[in-house]
Amino acid sequence: MITLKIKTMAEVVANGETVEYLFWVGCAGSFDERTQKITKALAKILQAANVSFAVLGTEETCTGDPAKRAGNEFLFQMQALQNITTLNNYGVKKIVTACPHCFNTLKNEYPQLGGHYEVIHHSQLIQKLIDDGKVTIQGGTFKGKKVVYHDPCYLGRANNIYEAPRAVIEKLETEMSEMKRSRSKGFCCGAGGAQIFKEAEKGTKEVNNERAEEALAHQPDIIAVACPFCNLMLNDGVKHYQQENKVQVKDIAQLIAEAADL
């Protein structure tokens, strides 16, 4: 088992060192106990593959994604400019994040405000590390398990990243099952567009429960996700149907870390 020792960018610079990646953790991966497991899993994978990285720690603030989606462009730009100043002061060139919301904002919206970085989603980096032989999966912890994968909106429809997460899951030698609403026709978990931070609007069913119902119809052992917000929403959906003792909701980083016994 890997003992995590993660440096901050401040420590890296103070020691006169450099790192390849800044690991952007995001709010969900920082503050929610359930999704902190995703953060730890990705950190373990990066360390096992000898990828040099650091975090901002207390210097990391919200990317501004929720503010922008909720219509507050002024607040978004305030938050973004603060982050860009921090990132540029540290000379950050490459960023990896497990959050598609952070990924989309940092990659597609920061450049117009002066933040130019090579941003990669953790599914893409994990796939590369496995393909390069830097992460090996032994023991087949999930071999033969039935897995349903849920496409995060900001990873799939917003950035056309569909294959990397599936390629990672395939390495686990699982039985992969696709929901009818997947890939470019994917259905939201209910958290996107800052919806996770507001009360639900009037309707007949919560969005996350409908999506969980679609996934559970396949009778999976695992619902795989590649977004901390999807993880939270689908976990709650599975609990709504009282299936939490039968079906696990796990991020692809968790699946790989567990399969590799990290």
C-alpha positions as CSV (number, residue, x, y, z in Angstrom):
1,M,0.0,0.0,0.0
2,I,1.2,3.5,-0.9
3,T,1.7,6.1,1.8
4,L,0.6,9.4,0.4
5,K,3.1,12.3,0.7
6,I,1.9,15.1,-1.5
7,K,3.7,18.4,-1.9
8,T,2.1,21.7,-2.5
9,M,3.4,24.0,-5.2
10,A,4.6,26.4,-2.6
11,E,6.8,23.6,-1.1
12,V,8.0,22.6,-4.6
13,V,9.1,26.1,-5.5
14,A,10.6,26.7,-2.1
15,N,12.8,23.6,-2.6
16,G,13.8,24.7,-6.0
17,E,12.1,21.7,-7.6
18,T,9.7,21.3,-10.5
19,V,6.8,18.9,-11.2
20,E,5.2,17.7,-14.4
21,Y,1.6,18.2,-13.3
22,L,-0.4,20.3,-11.0
23,F,-3.2,18.1,-9.6
24,W,-6.3,20.3,-9.5
25,V,-8.4,18.6,-6.8
26,G,-11.6,20.6,-7.0
27,C,-14.3,21.3,-4.3
28,A,-16.0,17.9,-4.4
29,G,-12.6,16.0,-4.2
30,S,-11.5,18.3,-1.4
31,F,-14.5,18.6,1.0
32,D,-16.8,15.6,0.6
33,E,-15.7,12.5,2.4
34,R,-17.0,10.2,-0.3
35,T,-15.2,11.9,-3.1
36,Q,-12.0,12.4,-1.2
37,K,-11.6,8.7,-1.9
38,I,-11.3,9.6,-5.6
39,T,-8.6,12.2,-4.9
40,K,-6.6,9.7,-2.8
41,A,-7.0,7.0,-5.5
42,L,-5.7,9.2,-8.2
43,A,-2.8,10.4,-6.1
44,K,-1.9,6.8,-5.4
45,I,-1.9,6.0,-9.1
46,L,0.3,9.0,-10.0
47,Q,2.8,8.1,-7.3
48,A,2.8,4.4,-8.3
49,A,3.6,5.5,-11.9
50,N,6.3,7.9,-10.7
51,V,4.5,10.9,-12.1
52,S,5.7,14.1,-10.5
53,F,2.9,16.3,-9.3
54,A,1.9,18.7,-6.6
55,V,-1.3,20.4,-5.4
56,L,-2.1,24.0,-4.6
57,G,-3.5,23.1,-1.2
58,T,-5.1,26.0,0.6
59,E,-4.2,28.2,-2.4
60,E,-6.7,26.4,-4.6
61,T,-10.1,28.0,-4.8
62,C,-13.2,27.3,-6.9
63,T,-12.6,27.5,-10.7
64,G,-15.8,29.6,-10.9
65,D,-17.7,26.9,-12.9
66,P,-20.9,27.0,-10.6
67,A,-21.0,30.8,-10.7
68,K,-20.7,30.8,-14.5
69,R,-23.4,28.1,-15.0
70,A,-25.7,30.0,-12.6
71,G,-25.3,33.1,-14.6
72,N,-23.0,35.2,-12.5
73,E,-20.2,36.0,-15.0
74,F,-18.7,38.7,-12.8
75,L,-18.1,36.3,-9.9
76,F,-16.8,33.7,-12.4
77,Q,-14.2,36.1,-13.7
78,M,-13.2,37.2,-10.3
79,Q,-12.6,33.6,-9.2
80,A,-10.9,32.7,-12.5
81,L,-8.5,35.6,-12.4
82,Q,-7.5,34.8,-8.9
83,N,-6.6,31.2,-9.9
84,I,-4.9,32.3,-13.1
85,T,-2.7,34.6,-11.1
86,T,-1.7,31.8,-8.7
87,L,-1.1,29.3,-11.5
88,N,1.0,31.7,-13.6
89,N,3.0,32.7,-10.6
90,Y,4.0,29.1,-10.1
91,G,4.7,28.7,-13.8
92,V,2.1,25.8,-14.2
93,K,2.1,24.3,-17.6
94,K,0.2,21.0,-17.2
95,I,-2.9,20.3,-15.1
96,V,-4.6,17.0,-14.3
97,T,-8.0,16.9,-12.6
98,A,-10.6,14.2,-11.9
99,C,-13.5,16.7,-12.2
100,P,-14.9,17.2,-15.7
101,H,-16.4,20.6,-14.5
102,C,-12.9,21.9,-13.5
103,F,-11.4,20.3,-16.6
104,N,-13.9,22.0,-18.9
105,T,-13.5,25.4,-17.2
106,L,-9.7,25.3,-17.0
107,K,-9.3,24.0,-20.6
108,N,-11.9,25.9,-22.5
109,E,-12.7,29.1,-20.5
110,Y,-9.5,30.2,-18.8
111,P,-7.5,30.9,-22.0
112,Q,-9.7,33.9,-22.8
113,L,-8.7,35.4,-19.4
114,G,-5.0,34.7,-19.8
115,G,-4.8,31.1,-18.4
116,H,-3.1,28.9,-21.0
117,Y,-2.4,25.4,-19.8
118,E,-2.4,21.8,-21.1
119,V,-5.3,20.3,-19.2
120,I,-5.9,16.6,-19.1
121,H,-8.7,14.6,-17.4
122,H,-7.7,11.8,-15.1
123,S,-9.3,9.2,-17.4
124,Q,-7.0,10.2,-20.2
125,L,-3.9,10.2,-18.0
126,I,-4.7,6.9,-16.4
127,Q,-5.3,5.3,-19.8
128,K,-1.9,6.6,-21.0
129,L,-0.1,5.3,-17.8
130,I,-1.6,1.9,-18.3
131,D,-0.8,1.8,-22.0
132,D,2.8,2.8,-21.3
133,G,3.1,0.0,-18.7
134,K,3.6,2.4,-15.8
135,V,0.5,1.1,-14.0
136,T,-0.1,-2.7,-14.0
137,I,-3.3,-4.3,-12.8
138,Q,-2.7,-7.6,-11.0
139,G,-5.1,-10.0,-9.5
140,G,-8.2,-8.9,-11.4
141,T,-10.2,-7.6,-8.4
142,F,-13.1,-6.7,-10.7
143,K,-12.6,-9.4,-13.3
144,G,-16.0,-10.7,-14.5
145,K,-18.0,-8.1,-12.6
146,K,-20.8,-6.4,-14.5
147,V,-20.1,-2.7,-14.9
148,V,-22.3,0.1,-16.3
149,Y,-20.5,3.3,-17.2
150,H,-22.2,6.7,-16.9
151,D,-20.9,9.5,-19.2
152,P,-20.3,12.8,-17.3
153,C,-21.8,15.7,-19.3
154,Y,-18.8,17.9,-19.2
155,L,-16.5,15.1,-20.2
156,G,-18.5,13.5,-22.9
157,R,-20.9,15.9,-24.6
158,A,-18.9,19.0,-23.8
159,N,-15.4,17.7,-24.7
160,N,-16.0,14.5,-26.7
161,I,-14.1,12.3,-24.3
162,Y,-15.9,8.9,-24.5
163,E,-13.2,6.3,-25.2
164,A,-10.6,7.0,-22.4
165,P,-12.8,6.0,-19.5
166,R,-14.1,2.9,-21.3
167,A,-10.6,1.9,-22.3
168,V,-9.6,2.1,-18.6
169,I,-12.6,0.0,-17.5
170,E,-11.8,-2.6,-20.2
171,K,-8.4,-3.2,-18.6
172,L,-10.2,-4.6,-15.6
173,E,-11.6,-7.4,-17.7
174,T,-15.2,-6.6,-16.6
175,E,-18.4,-7.3,-18.3
176,M,-19.3,-3.9,-19.7
177,S,-22.9,-2.8,-20.3
178,E,-24.0,0.4,-22.0
179,M,-27.1,2.3,-21.0
180,K,-29.4,3.4,-23.9
181,R,-28.7,7.0,-23.1
182,S,-24.9,7.1,-23.3
183,R,-22.1,8.8,-25.1
184,S,-23.4,11.8,-27.1
185,K,-26.9,10.9,-26.0
186,G,-25.9,10.7,-22.4
187,F,-28.2,11.7,-19.6
188,C,-27.1,14.1,-16.8
189,C,-26.7,12.8,-13.2
190,G,-28.5,16.0,-12.1
191,A,-25.6,17.9,-10.7
192,G,-24.4,19.9,-13.7
193,G,-25.1,23.5,-14.4
194,A,-24.7,24.3,-10.6
195,Q,-27.9,22.3,-10.0
196,I,-26.2,20.4,-7.2
197,F,-26.1,23.6,-5.2
198,K,-29.8,24.5,-5.5
199,E,-33.1,23.0,-4.5
200,A,-34.8,20.8,-7.1
201,E,-37.5,22.3,-9.3
202,K,-41.0,20.9,-9.5
203,G,-41.3,17.6,-11.3
204,T,-42.2,14.0,-10.9
205,K,-38.8,12.5,-10.3
206,E,-35.3,13.6,-9.2
207,V,-32.9,13.5,-12.1
208,N,-30.3,11.4,-10.2
209,N,-33.0,8.9,-9.3
210,E,-34.0,8.5,-13.0
211,R,-30.4,8.0,-14.0
212,A,-29.7,5.5,-11.2
213,E,-32.9,3.6,-12.2
214,E,-31.5,3.3,-15.8
215,A,-28.2,2.0,-14.5
216,L,-29.8,-0.4,-12.0
217,A,-32.0,-1.9,-14.8
218,H,-28.8,-3.5,-16.1
219,Q,-28.4,-5.3,-12.7
220,P,-24.7,-4.2,-12.5
221,D,-22.2,-5.0,-9.7
222,I,-20.7,-1.6,-10.2
223,I,-21.8,1.8,-11.7
224,A,-18.6,3.4,-12.9
225,V,-18.2,7.1,-13.2
226,A,-15.5,9.6,-14.1
227,C,-16.7,12.7,-12.1
228,P,-17.0,13.3,-8.4
229,F,-20.4,15.0,-8.8
230,C,-21.8,12.0,-10.8
231,N,-20.4,9.8,-8.0
232,L,-22.3,11.7,-5.3
233,M,-25.6,11.9,-7.3
234,L,-25.6,8.3,-8.4
235,N,-24.7,7.1,-4.9
236,D,-27.7,8.9,-3.6
237,G,-29.8,7.5,-6.4
238,V,-28.7,3.9,-5.6
239,K,-29.6,4.5,-1.9
240,H,-33.0,5.9,-3.0
241,Y,-33.7,2.4,-4.4
242,Q,-32.1,0.7,-1.4
243,Q,-29.6,-1.0,-3.6
244,E,-26.4,0.2,-1.9
245,N,-25.6,-3.2,-0.4
246,K,-25.8,-4.8,-3.9
247,V,-24.4,-2.1,-6.2
248,Q,-21.3,0.0,-5.8
249,V,-20.7,3.4,-7.4
250,K,-17.0,3.9,-8.0
251,D,-14.9,6.4,-10.0
252,I,-12.5,4.8,-12.5
253,A,-9.5,6.0,-10.4
254,Q,-10.9,4.0,-7.5
255,L,-11.4,0.9,-9.7
256,I,-7.8,1.0,-11.0
257,A,-6.2,1.8,-7.6
258,E,-8.1,-1.1,-6.0
259,A,-7.3,-3.5,-8.9
260,A,-3.6,-2.6,-8.7
261,D,-3.7,-2.9,-4.9
262,L,-2.4,0.6,-4.4
